[in-house]
Amino acid sequence: MKFNINTPEGTRDRLFAECQERRQVQAKLTRLFRQRGFLEVSTPETEFYDLFARSGSAIPQERMIKVGDPSGKFCVMRPDSTTPIARVAATKLKAVAMPQRLYYDQTVYRANPAHNGGSREIPQCGVELIGAKGKKADVEIIVTAIDALRCCGAPKFHVELGHAGYFRELAGRLELENSAVEEIRALIEGKNFAALKDFLEPYRGNPACAALEQLSRLFGGVEVLGQAEKLAGKTPAVDYLSELYDELSAAGYGPYIRFDLGMVHQIDYYTGVVFRGYVEGAGDAVLSGGRYDNLVGVFGREAQATGFAVDVDAVARTLPEMVLPVLRTVVHYEPGYLAQALEAVDGRPAGTCELSPCRTLESSLNLARDKGAEMVLVLDKDGERTVRV
């Protein structure tokens, strides 16, 4: 039987510059998070499936990667970081005063439909602000999200704000069954305009119907909030988004903000403002987050919370391609000169100098030629000298 040396679908090897680009983004994000007072936590790569089923996770079951466990219980590879961190905040950190500012730098794992080209391994950096409610907490998280993209050096980008309460209020005016509400939600999220119009036909007499039908199109600048008010009148959700915008604009963040009132994903999970970040050159959102006030309480400690996650690889792909350092010097050293050889390597810019493992100078010269180096630094009983290749 022929051995398969390919990687499983949805996974791949990353080499050289791509690895450095990822590490650079991670370093910049985690530095920002620490500067803002967030402390790092890490959770297991495998968790019991019950943890996510119980919490009403934002990740559908079919996108979770199932694994076995010696206990016989059903486990999954960590599909998101927020739910496990909520568990930690409610249990391991139960004695720690609120609010808790937590950050993470870890990979999440998600199954994708066959042959769709999506990754099963998604490195994420994110923050969770647990035990903080109200506008000031939401503003802090949104500006941290904007600064996260800015500190990475992302080119043109913006953050779109929505509110889970807006859709709930409109759907509530139609007095629909839960299954019907979920069907409308799916049509709006998928921007399936024709099917949505047909579904809402029996409710034409209700003013909320027009707003729901236009919800998929309510995205853009701050003028979107005025359009929403004309369609459905004043609503707490739109008023709140307007207040957030005023606060963000006063702090100089207004140019980065747009709105999408059709952002109705996972309305059972999110409870307030939701947002996504988009960078020029990326095909989808590179950042997502929002308020989730009911999650921590599932694990025994009531606490309102908000946060976001950044897709590290997606951001890295939008940045200018990193140029790797060029090897210029190979160090050939005789026995007893290792310390001087290491000093020579460590004293030069990273990646421009390396030790030769060869026994003879001739072999070290051949190695330098093969690797495109300019010279060989020789360290032996005669002292230190360079030989041009």
SVG drawing of the C-alpha trace seen along z (x, -y; Angstrom):
<svg xmlns="http://www.w3.org/2000/svg" viewBox="-52 -64 100 66">
<polyline fill="none" stroke="black" stroke-width="0.4" points="0.0,0.0 1.4,-3.4 2.1,-5.8 0.1,-9.0 2.5,-11.9 0.0,-14.7 -1.6,-16.6 -5.3,-16.0 -7.9,-18.2 -8.1,-21.6 -4.5,-21.5 -1.2,-22.5 2.4,-23.1 3.6,-26.7 7.2,-27.6 9.7,-30.3 8.3,-33.8 4.7,-32.6 5.6,-31.5 7.4,-34.7 4.4,-36.7 2.1,-34.8 4.4,-35.3 4.7,-39.0 0.9,-39.5 0.6,-37.4 3.4,-39.4 1.8,-42.8 -1.7,-41.7 -0.6,-40.2 1.6,-43.2 -1.5,-45.5 -3.7,-43.3 -1.1,-43.3 -0.8,-47.0 -4.5,-47.4 -4.5,-45.3 -5.5,-41.9 -3.9,-38.8 -3.3,-35.6 -5.2,-32.3 -4.9,-29.1 -7.5,-26.3 -7.2,-22.6 -7.3,-21.8 -9.9,-19.1 -13.1,-19.7 -16.2,-17.7 -18.9,-18.3 -21.4,-18.9 -19.6,-22.2 -20.6,-23.7 -24.0,-22.1 -24.9,-23.4 -23.7,-26.9 -25.5,-27.4 -22.2,-27.8 -21.9,-30.1 -20.3,-27.2 -22.8,-24.7 -22.3,-21.1 -21.6,-20.0 -18.5,-22.3 -17.0,-20.8 -14.3,-18.1 -15.1,-15.1 -12.5,-13.1 -12.5,-10.1 -11.7,-10.2 -10.6,-7.3 -13.6,-8.1 -16.0,-7.2 -17.4,-10.8 -17.9,-12.7 -15.1,-15.3 -14.4,-17.9 -11.3,-19.8 -11.7,-23.4 -14.0,-25.1 -13.9,-28.5 -12.1,-30.0 -14.9,-32.1 -16.9,-29.2 -13.9,-27.5 -12.8,-30.9 -16.2,-31.6 -15.9,-28.2 -12.6,-29.3 -13.9,-32.6 -16.9,-31.0 -14.8,-28.2 -11.0,-28.7 -11.3,-32.5 -14.4,-32.5 -12.6,-34.3 -11.1,-36.9 -12.8,-40.3 -14.8,-41.4 -14.3,-42.8 -11.7,-40.3 -9.7,-41.2 -8.5,-38.0 -6.7,-37.4 -5.7,-34.3 -3.4,-33.2 -4.4,-29.7 -5.7,-27.7 -9.4,-26.7 -10.4,-23.8 -13.4,-23.7 -14.7,-21.2 -15.6,-22.5 -17.6,-21.0 -15.5,-18.8 -13.4,-20.5 -14.3,-24.0 -10.7,-25.0 -11.3,-26.3 -8.8,-25.7 -9.5,-23.4 -6.9,-25.1 -7.4,-28.8 -4.9,-30.6 -6.7,-33.3 -5.8,-36.1 -8.6,-37.6 -9.9,-39.2 -12.8,-38.7 -14.0,-41.4 -16.0,-39.5 -18.1,-41.1 -18.5,-44.5 -21.7,-45.9 -22.9,-49.0 -21.7,-51.4 -18.2,-52.0 -17.3,-48.3 -18.7,-48.0 -16.7,-51.1 -13.5,-49.7 -13.8,-46.4 -14.6,-48.0 -11.7,-50.5 -9.4,-47.6 -10.6,-45.7 -9.9,-48.7 -6.5,-49.2 -5.7,-45.5 -6.0,-45.8 -4.2,-49.1 -1.3,-47.9 -0.8,-44.9 -0.3,-47.4 -3.4,-46.3 -4.1,-48.4 -7.5,-49.9 -10.0,-48.3 -13.2,-49.0 -15.3,-47.5 -19.1,-47.0 -21.4,-47.3 -24.8,-45.6 -27.1,-44.8 -28.7,-41.5 -31.6,-43.3 -32.7,-45.0 -33.7,-41.8 -35.3,-40.4 -37.5,-43.5 -38.7,-43.5 -39.3,-39.7 -41.2,-40.1 -43.6,-42.6 -44.7,-39.8 -45.5,-37.4 -43.8,-34.5 -43.0,-31.0 -39.3,-30.4 -38.8,-28.2 -40.1,-31.0 -37.9,-33.6 -34.9,-31.3 -35.9,-30.9 -36.1,-34.6 -32.7,-35.0 -31.1,-32.6 -32.6,-34.3 -31.3,-37.7 -27.9,-36.4 -27.6,-34.8 -28.9,-38.0 -31.5,-35.8 -33.8,-38.7 -36.3,-36.9 -37.0,-34.1 -37.3,-36.6 -39.9,-38.7 -42.0,-35.6 -41.8,-34.5 -42.9,-37.9 -45.8,-38.2 -48.5,-37.3 -47.4,-40.0 -47.5,-43.0 -49.9,-44.9 -47.3,-45.0 -44.9,-47.9 -42.1,-45.7 -42.4,-43.6 -40.9,-46.4 -38.0,-46.8 -37.2,-43.1 -37.4,-43.0 -34.9,-45.8 -32.7,-44.5 -30.3,-42.8 -29.7,-46.1 -29.2,-48.2 -25.4,-48.5 -23.0,-51.4 -22.2,-54.6 -24.0,-56.3 -26.9,-57.2 -28.0,-53.6 -29.2,-54.3 -31.5,-57.1 -32.9,-54.7 -33.6,-52.1 -35.5,-54.7 -37.6,-55.7 -38.6,-52.1 -39.4,-50.9 -39.4,-54.0 -37.2,-54.5 -35.8,-51.3 -33.5,-50.9 -31.0,-49.0 -30.6,-51.7 -30.5,-54.4 -27.7,-52.5 -25.7,-52.1 -26.0,-55.9 -24.7,-56.5 -21.8,-54.2 -21.0,-56.0 -21.0,-59.4 -18.6,-58.2 -16.3,-56.5 -16.3,-59.5 -15.4,-61.8 -12.4,-59.6 -11.3,-59.7 -12.5,-56.3 -15.4,-57.4 -13.7,-56.9 -13.2,-53.2 -16.9,-52.5 -19.7,-51.3 -23.0,-49.6 -24.7,-46.4 -28.1,-45.9 -28.5,-42.6 -25.8,-41.1 -28.1,-38.6 -25.8,-35.6 -26.3,-33.5 -29.0,-35.7 -29.3,-33.1 -25.6,-33.5 -25.2,-37.3 -27.3,-39.6 -26.3,-43.1 -23.8,-44.9 -22.1,-42.6 -19.3,-43.5 -17.0,-42.3 -13.7,-43.6 -12.9,-43.7 -9.5,-44.4 -8.8,-45.3 -7.4,-42.2 -9.3,-39.7 -12.3,-37.8 -14.1,-37.6 -14.2,-39.1 -10.8,-38.8 -12.3,-39.8 -15.6,-39.1 -17.1,-39.7 -19.9,-41.1 -21.7,-41.0 -22.7,-37.7 -24.3,-38.3 -25.7,-34.9 -22.8,-32.6 -20.8,-32.8 -23.9,-32.2 -24.3,-28.8 -21.3,-27.7 -22.5,-29.0 -21.4,-32.6 -23.6,-35.4 -21.5,-37.9 -22.1,-40.0 -19.3,-39.9 -18.1,-41.0 -15.0,-40.2 -13.6,-39.5 -11.3,-37.2 -8.8,-38.0 -8.0,-35.4 -4.2,-35.7 -3.5,-34.1 -6.2,-36.1 -4.7,-39.4 -1.2,-38.2 -2.2,-37.5 -3.2,-41.1 0.1,-42.5 3.1,-43.2 5.1,-40.0 7.9,-39.6 11.4,-39.5 13.6,-36.8 17.1,-37.8 19.9,-36.7 22.6,-34.3 25.9,-36.1 28.4,-34.3 29.1,-30.7 31.3,-30.1 33.9,-27.3 35.5,-26.6 38.0,-24.1 37.5,-22.1 37.8,-24.4 36.5,-27.5 32.8,-26.9 32.3,-29.8 33.9,-32.3 31.9,-30.8 28.6,-31.3 29.6,-34.8 30.2,-35.5 26.8,-34.2 24.9,-35.9 26.6,-39.2 25.3,-39.5 21.7,-40.2 19.5,-37.1 19.5,-34.9 22.6,-36.4 25.1,-34.0 25.2,-30.4 27.5,-27.7 29.0,-25.1 28.6,-21.5 31.4,-20.5 34.7,-19.0 37.0,-20.5 37.3,-24.0 36.9,-22.8 33.6,-21.3 32.5,-24.5 33.4,-26.5 31.3,-24.1 28.4,-24.5 28.7,-28.3 28.6,-28.2 25.5,-25.9 23.7,-28.2 24.7,-31.4 26.7,-32.9 29.4,-35.5 32.1,-34.3 33.3,-31.8 34.6,-33.1 37.3,-30.8 38.2,-30.4 41.2,-28.2 44.6,-28.3 45.7,-30.9 43.0,-33.3 40.1,-34.7 40.0,-35.3 37.5,-35.4 37.6,-33.5 35.6,-34.8 33.5,-32.2"/>
</svg>
